Amino acid sequence: MAYYYRLGNIPPKRHTQFRQPDGSLYHEELVSSKGFSGIYSNLYHIYPPTRIQEVLKPEPCAHKIVPDLPLQQVHLKTSVQGITGKDYLDARRTLMVNNDVRLAICNPSEKKMDYYYKNGEADEVIYVHDGSGYVYSQFGKLRIKKGDYVVIPRTTIFRIEFDEDPVRLLIIESMSPVETVKRYRNELGQLEEHSPYCERDIHPPQELVTEEDKGEYLVKIKKQGYLHQYRYEHSPLDIVGWDGFLYPYTISIYDFEPITGRIHQPPPVHQMFQAHNYVICSFVPRLFDYHPLAIPAPYNHSNIDSDEVLFYAEGDFMSRKGIDRGSFTLHVGSLPHGPHPGTVEKSIGAKETHEYAVMVDTFKPLFLTEEAMEFVDKNYPMSWTE
């Protein structure tokens, strides 16, 4: 995150006495990244965050990679998929993975979680394809809506309550911190004038939710292929105040300001986030190139270093045929990819595009999971041959 934020009541100095109305101490918790050298926040609990009631049996949640697949371009027709499960965890279908990132869809039928969830090993970036609701965490109540990227740092304890509309999510699990793009920031971390978004577009929680009642509270913690289950006699949302740089936030794809030029611009101009060994980009409506001989369709490309995933969110994708809203394409490194036959000539003279897409470029190969195989379009690798 790029700036300091606070909610609720906190003492004037860190690590000093901060007392409850009955004279007992509030319980301070430091949530820090990269040991003690990354961003962090200090939280103040009514009850000790270390006090647990019971450790339950863990549930396996690992994915299985499909071995020995041919090297080929991939189209996953997930647009045809309806409900994928009950709630935010049960409905998650992991499709592509490597050691740095996991990509999943999640179309839950239930609107509320009856437990709390913590990803103990990955940041979660939720792209809200359809739906709206609220994320409730130690850091407060965060409104989420269609088109939002919801960035949730690892170890954040939260639950989601969706509104009544259908919900479709793209979930990116990042094994390294998800950050704003370094080249957009000055030496103090402020987003610079050339950045396609600024701090006004970043929305942290606006309201603190303090749950004081005792009872039975279940927290599911994802780590190393299991959901570890902890039962508490108090809510993990017993926070009276916090401050720092680490917290969940939203930024909308609709607030991304496109960078255009006289000739076709390369994908880095669309970059939204950075992480270790991969980036996330946002393709949004924009004016096409304005050189008199410009070709708006992208050129053929052989990327020797990375795999490219596109999630097609909205609009008409002029360089692709047979792609629907909610489709994925995976264009693997070492093979050329480019516009489908006929789309280059067709694009000449076009003035603008109205598409939205999320792109994930990885610098290590991605692998398909067993759950992805039901969506594979077997004709896609030959779709450039007409």
C-alpha positions as CSV (number, residue, x, y, z in Angstrom):
1,M,0.0,0.0,0.0
2,A,1.0,3.5,-0.7
3,Y,-0.2,5.5,2.3
4,Y,-0.9,5.5,6.1
5,Y,-4.4,5.0,7.4
6,R,-6.2,4.6,10.7
7,L,-9.6,3.7,12.1
8,G,-11.0,3.7,15.7
9,N,-9.2,4.5,18.9
10,I,-5.4,4.0,19.3
11,P,-2.9,5.2,22.0
12,P,-0.6,8.2,21.2
13,K,2.5,5.9,21.1
14,R,3.0,2.3,20.0
15,H,3.7,-0.4,22.5
16,T,2.5,1.7,25.5
17,Q,-0.4,1.2,28.0
18,F,-3.8,1.5,26.4
19,R,-6.6,0.6,28.8
20,Q,-10.2,-0.5,28.5
21,P,-13.0,1.2,30.4
22,D,-12.7,-1.5,33.2
23,G,-9.0,-0.6,33.6
24,S,-7.6,-3.8,31.9
25,L,-5.2,-3.4,29.0
26,Y,-6.2,-3.7,25.4
27,H,-4.1,-6.3,23.6
28,E,-1.8,-4.9,20.9
29,E,-1.0,-7.0,17.8
30,L,1.6,-6.1,15.2
31,V,0.8,-7.5,11.8
32,S,4.0,-7.1,9.7
33,S,5.4,-8.2,6.4
34,K,8.9,-9.3,5.4
35,G,9.7,-9.9,9.0
36,F,10.0,-6.4,10.4
37,S,11.2,-4.7,7.3
38,G,8.0,-4.5,5.2
39,I,4.7,-2.6,5.6
40,Y,2.8,-3.2,8.8
41,S,-0.2,-2.2,11.0
42,N,-0.8,-2.2,14.7
43,L,-4.2,-3.5,15.9
44,Y,-5.8,-3.2,19.4
45,H,-8.0,-6.1,20.6
46,I,-10.4,-6.4,23.4
47,Y,-9.4,-10.1,23.9
48,P,-5.9,-11.7,23.4
49,P,-5.6,-12.8,19.8
50,T,-3.6,-15.8,21.0
51,R,-6.4,-17.3,23.1
52,I,-8.0,-20.2,21.3
53,Q,-10.6,-22.7,22.4
54,E,-10.0,-25.7,20.2
55,V,-7.9,-26.9,17.3
56,L,-10.0,-29.0,14.9
57,K,-8.9,-31.5,12.3
58,P,-7.6,-29.9,9.1
59,E,-9.4,-30.3,5.8
60,P,-7.3,-31.0,2.6
61,C,-7.7,-28.3,-0.1
62,A,-4.8,-29.0,-2.4
63,H,-5.1,-28.9,-6.2
64,K,-3.8,-31.5,-8.6
65,I,-1.7,-30.5,-11.6
66,V,-2.2,-32.4,-14.9
67,P,1.1,-33.8,-16.1
68,D,2.3,-34.4,-19.7
69,L,0.0,-31.9,-21.4
70,P,1.1,-30.9,-24.9
71,L,2.7,-27.5,-25.3
72,Q,-0.1,-25.5,-26.8
73,Q,-2.3,-22.4,-26.5
74,V,-5.3,-22.8,-24.3
75,H,-8.8,-21.5,-24.1
76,L,-10.8,-22.3,-21.0
77,K,-14.6,-21.8,-21.7
78,T,-15.5,-21.0,-18.1
79,S,-18.2,-18.6,-19.4
80,V,-20.6,-21.6,-19.5
81,Q,-20.0,-22.4,-15.8
82,G,-22.8,-21.4,-13.4
83,I,-22.7,-22.0,-9.7
84,T,-19.4,-23.7,-8.7
85,G,-20.2,-24.4,-5.0
86,K,-21.8,-23.1,-1.8
87,D,-19.6,-20.4,-0.3
88,Y,-16.4,-18.4,-0.9
89,L,-14.2,-21.4,-0.2
90,D,-16.3,-24.3,-1.3
91,A,-17.0,-22.6,-4.7
92,R,-13.4,-22.0,-5.5
93,R,-12.1,-23.8,-8.6
94,T,-8.4,-23.4,-9.1
95,L,-7.5,-23.6,-12.8
96,M,-3.9,-22.6,-13.3
97,V,-0.9,-22.6,-10.9
98,N,2.8,-22.2,-10.4
99,N,4.9,-21.5,-7.4
100,D,4.2,-17.8,-7.5
101,V,0.5,-17.5,-8.3
102,R,-2.8,-19.5,-8.5
103,L,-5.8,-18.5,-10.6
104,A,-9.3,-19.6,-9.7
105,I,-13.0,-18.9,-10.4
106,C,-15.6,-18.7,-7.7
107,N,-19.3,-18.5,-8.3
108,P,-20.9,-19.2,-4.9
109,S,-24.6,-19.9,-4.3
110,E,-24.6,-18.8,-0.7
111,K,-24.4,-15.1,0.1
112,K,-22.9,-15.3,3.6
113,M,-20.0,-17.2,5.3
114,D,-20.7,-18.8,8.7
115,Y,-17.0,-18.8,9.5
116,Y,-14.0,-16.5,9.2
117,Y,-11.2,-17.1,6.7
118,K,-7.4,-16.4,6.7
119,N,-5.1,-17.2,3.9
120,G,-1.9,-17.9,5.8
121,E,0.4,-18.1,2.8
122,A,-0.9,-15.8,0.0
123,D,-2.3,-12.4,-0.6
124,E,-5.7,-12.7,-2.3
125,V,-6.8,-10.4,-5.2
126,I,-10.5,-10.8,-5.9
127,Y,-11.7,-9.4,-9.2
128,V,-15.5,-8.9,-8.9
129,H,-16.8,-10.0,-12.3
130,D,-20.4,-9.9,-11.1
131,G,-22.0,-9.1,-7.7
132,S,-21.4,-6.8,-4.8
133,G,-21.3,-6.9,-1.0
134,Y,-19.0,-6.2,2.0
135,V,-15.8,-7.7,3.3
136,Y,-15.7,-7.7,7.1
137,S,-12.2,-7.9,8.6
138,Q,-10.2,-6.8,11.6
139,F,-9.6,-3.6,9.6
140,G,-13.3,-2.8,9.2
141,K,-16.1,-2.9,6.7
142,L,-15.1,-2.6,3.1
143,R,-17.7,-2.2,0.3
144,I,-17.0,-4.2,-2.8
145,K,-18.8,-4.0,-6.2
146,K,-18.6,-5.1,-9.8
147,G,-15.3,-4.2,-11.5
148,D,-13.4,-4.0,-8.2
149,Y,-10.0,-5.5,-7.5
150,V,-10.2,-6.4,-3.8
151,V,-6.7,-6.7,-2.4
152,I,-6.5,-8.7,0.9
153,P,-3.0,-9.1,2.5
154,R,-2.1,-12.5,3.8
155,T,-3.1,-13.3,7.4
156,T,-6.1,-10.9,7.2
157,I,-9.0,-12.6,8.9
158,F,-12.3,-11.9,7.1
159,R,-15.7,-13.0,6.0
160,I,-17.7,-11.8,2.9
161,E,-21.4,-11.0,2.8
162,F,-22.7,-10.7,-0.8
163,D,-25.8,-8.8,-1.9
164,E,-28.6,-10.8,-3.5
165,D,-27.4,-10.5,-7.1
166,P,-25.5,-13.5,-8.7
167,V,-21.8,-13.6,-7.8
168,R,-18.9,-14.4,-10.2
169,L,-15.3,-13.9,-9.0
170,L,-11.8,-14.3,-10.4
171,I,-9.4,-15.0,-7.5
172,I,-5.7,-14.5,-7.8
173,E,-3.6,-16.0,-4.9
174,S,-0.2,-14.4,-4.7
175,M,2.7,-16.1,-2.9
176,S,4.4,-12.7,-2.7
177,P,3.0,-9.3,-1.7
178,V,0.8,-7.5,-4.2
179,E,1.9,-3.9,-4.7
180,T,1.3,-0.8,-6.7
181,V,3.7,-0.6,-9.6
182,K,7.2,0.6,-8.7
183,R,7.7,2.8,-11.7
184,Y,4.5,4.7,-10.9
185,R,5.8,5.8,-7.4
186,N,8.2,8.5,-6.3
187,E,10.9,7.8,-3.7
188,L,8.4,8.4,-0.8
189,G,5.9,6.0,-2.3
190,Q,3.4,8.5,-3.6
191,L,1.8,7.7,-7.0
192,E,3.3,10.0,-9.6
193,E,1.4,12.1,-12.2
194,H,2.1,9.6,-15.0
195,S,0.4,6.8,-13.1
196,P,-2.8,5.5,-14.6
197,Y,-4.4,5.6,-11.1
198,C,-3.8,7.6,-7.9
199,E,-4.5,7.4,-4.2
200,R,-8.0,8.8,-4.7
201,D,-8.9,5.6,-6.5
202,I,-7.7,3.3,-3.6
203,H,-10.5,2.7,-1.1
204,P,-9.6,1.3,2.4
205,P,-12.3,0.2,4.9
206,Q,-14.4,3.1,5.9
207,E,-16.1,1.8,9.1
208,L,-14.7,-0.2,12.0
209,V,-16.8,-3.2,13.1
210,T,-16.1,-4.2,16.7
211,E,-17.6,-7.6,17.7
212,E,-17.5,-7.9,21.5
213,D,-19.9,-10.8,22.2
214,K,-18.5,-14.2,23.3
215,G,-19.6,-17.4,21.7
216,E,-18.2,-19.9,19.2
217,Y,-16.3,-18.5,16.3
218,L,-14.6,-20.7,13.6
219,V,-11.6,-19.4,11.7
220,K,-10.4,-21.5,8.7
221,I,-6.7,-20.9,7.9
222,K,-5.4,-21.9,4.5
223,K,-1.8,-23.1,4.5
224,Q,0.3,-25.8,2.7
225,G,-2.7,-27.6,1.1
226,Y,-5.0,-27.7,4.1
227,L,-7.7,-25.6,5.8
228,H,-6.6,-25.6,9.4
229,Q,-9.6,-24.9,11.7
230,Y,-9.4,-22.9,14.9
231,R,-12.3,-22.3,17.3
232,Y,-12.4,-19.2,19.4
233,E,-14.7,-18.0,22.2
234,H,-14.5,-14.5,20.9
235,S,-14.7,-12.9,17.5
236,P,-11.4,-12.1,15.7
237,L,-13.1,-8.8,14.8
238,D,-12.8,-7.5,18.4
239,I,-10.7,-4.5,17.3
240,V,-11.2,-1.1,18.8
241,G,-8.7,0.7,16.6
242,W,-5.7,0.2,14.3
243,D,-3.2,2.2,12.2
244,G,-0.6,1.5,9.6
245,F,0.1,0.8,5.9
246,L,-1.1,-2.9,5.7
247,Y,-4.9,-3.3,5.2
248,P,-7.4,-4.6,2.6
249,Y,-8.5,-2.1,-0.1
250,T,-10.4,-1.9,-3.4
251,I,-9.5,-0.3,-6.7
252,S,-11.9,-0.4,-9.6
253,I,-10.9,-1.4,-13.2
254,Y,-13.3,1.4,-14.2
255,D,-10.9,3.9,-12.5
256,F,-7.9,2.8,-14.5
257,E,-6.9,5.6,-17.0
258,P,-5.5,4.0,-20.2
259,I,-2.2,5.1,-21.7
260,T,-2.4,5.4,-25.5
261,G,-0.1,6.4,-28.4
262,R,0.3,6.9,-32.1
263,I,1.2,3.3,-32.6
264,H,0.2,0.1,-30.7
265,Q,1.3,0.2,-27.1
266,P,2.9,-2.9,-25.4
267,P,1.1,-4.6,-22.5
268,P,3.2,-2.9,-19.7
269,V,1.2,0.3,-20.3
270,H,-1.8,-1.6,-18.9
271,Q,-0.1,-2.7,-15.7
272,M,-2.2,-2.5,-12.5
273,F,-0.1,-4.4,-9.9
274,Q,3.3,-6.0,-9.4
275,A,4.4,-9.1,-7.4
276,H,7.3,-11.5,-7.5
277,N,7.6,-13.2,-10.9
278,Y,4.3,-11.9,-12.3
279,V,2.2,-8.8,-13.0
280,I,-1.5,-8.0,-13.2
281,C,-2.8,-5.7,-16.0
282,S,-6.1,-4.0,-16.8
283,F,-7.4,-3.6,-20.3
284,V,-10.1,-1.0,-20.4
285,P,-12.0,1.1,-23.1
286,R,-9.6,3.4,-24.8
287,L,-8.9,5.3,-28.1
288,F,-6.9,3.3,-30.6
289,D,-3.6,4.3,-32.1
290,Y,-3.8,7.5,-34.2
291,H,-0.8,7.2,-36.6
292,P,-2.3,7.4,-40.1
293,L,-1.1,3.9,-40.9
294,A,-1.7,2.4,-37.5
295,I,-2.9,-1.2,-37.0
296,P,-5.0,-1.3,-33.9
297,A,-4.9,-5.1,-33.6
298,P,-1.9,-6.4,-31.6
299,Y,1.0,-7.7,-33.5
300,N,2.2,-11.4,-33.4
301,H,4.3,-11.9,-30.3
302,S,6.7,-14.6,-29.1
303,N,7.4,-14.1,-25.4
304,I,10.5,-16.0,-24.4
305,D,10.2,-15.4,-20.7
306,S,6.5,-15.6,-19.6
307,D,3.1,-17.1,-19.9
308,E,0.2,-14.8,-20.6
309,V,-3.3,-15.2,-19.2
310,L,-6.2,-13.1,-20.3
311,F,-9.6,-13.2,-18.4
312,Y,-12.2,-11.6,-20.7
313,A,-14.5,-9.6,-18.5
314,E,-16.7,-7.4,-20.8
315,G,-17.0,-6.2,-24.4
316,D,-16.1,-7.3,-27.9
317,F,-12.5,-8.6,-28.2
318,M,-11.5,-7.6,-31.7
319,S,-8.4,-9.7,-31.9
320,R,-10.1,-12.9,-30.8
321,K,-12.8,-15.1,-32.3
322,G,-15.0,-17.5,-30.3
323,I,-14.2,-15.8,-27.0
324,D,-17.0,-15.2,-24.6
325,R,-17.5,-13.1,-21.4
326,G,-15.7,-15.0,-18.7
327,S,-13.3,-17.0,-20.9
328,F,-9.7,-17.5,-20.2
329,T,-6.9,-17.8,-22.7
330,L,-3.4,-19.0,-21.8
331,H,-0.7,-18.2,-24.3
332,V,2.4,-20.0,-23.3
333,G,5.9,-18.8,-23.5
334,S,8.0,-20.1,-26.4
335,L,5.1,-20.2,-28.8
336,P,4.0,-17.2,-30.9
337,H,0.5,-15.9,-30.4
338,G,-1.4,-13.1,-32.1
339,P,-4.7,-11.9,-33.6
340,H,-7.0,-14.5,-35.3
341,P,-7.1,-14.6,-39.1
342,G,-9.0,-11.6,-40.6
343,T,-9.0,-9.5,-37.4
344,V,-5.9,-7.5,-38.4
345,E,-7.5,-6.1,-41.6
346,K,-10.8,-5.7,-39.8
347,S,-9.2,-3.5,-37.1
348,I,-7.8,-0.9,-39.5
349,G,-9.7,2.3,-39.2
350,A,-11.3,1.5,-35.9
351,K,-11.1,4.4,-33.5
352,E,-11.8,2.9,-30.1
353,T,-12.4,-0.3,-28.1
354,H,-14.9,-0.9,-25.3
355,E,-13.4,-4.1,-23.9
356,Y,-12.5,-5.0,-20.3
357,A,-10.0,-7.7,-19.5
358,V,-7.7,-8.8,-16.6
359,M,-4.3,-10.0,-17.7
360,V,-1.8,-12.0,-15.6
361,D,1.7,-12.3,-17.0
362,T,3.9,-14.9,-15.2
363,F,7.6,-15.3,-15.6
364,K,7.5,-19.0,-14.8
365,P,5.3,-21.5,-16.6
366,L,1.8,-22.1,-15.5
367,F,0.2,-25.5,-15.1
368,L,-3.4,-26.5,-15.7
369,T,-5.2,-28.3,-12.8
370,E,-7.5,-31.3,-13.1
371,E,-10.4,-28.8,-12.4
372,A,-9.5,-26.9,-15.5
373,M,-9.8,-29.8,-17.9
374,E,-13.6,-29.7,-18.2
375,F,-13.3,-26.2,-19.7
376,V,-10.6,-26.8,-22.3
377,D,-11.6,-25.8,-25.8
378,K,-9.9,-28.5,-27.9
379,N,-10.2,-26.5,-31.1
380,Y,-8.4,-23.4,-29.9
381,P,-4.8,-24.4,-30.7
382,M,-5.8,-24.7,-34.4
383,S,-7.9,-21.6,-34.5
384,W,-5.2,-19.6,-36.3
385,T,-5.4,-22.0,-39.3
386,E,-8.2,-21.1,-41.6
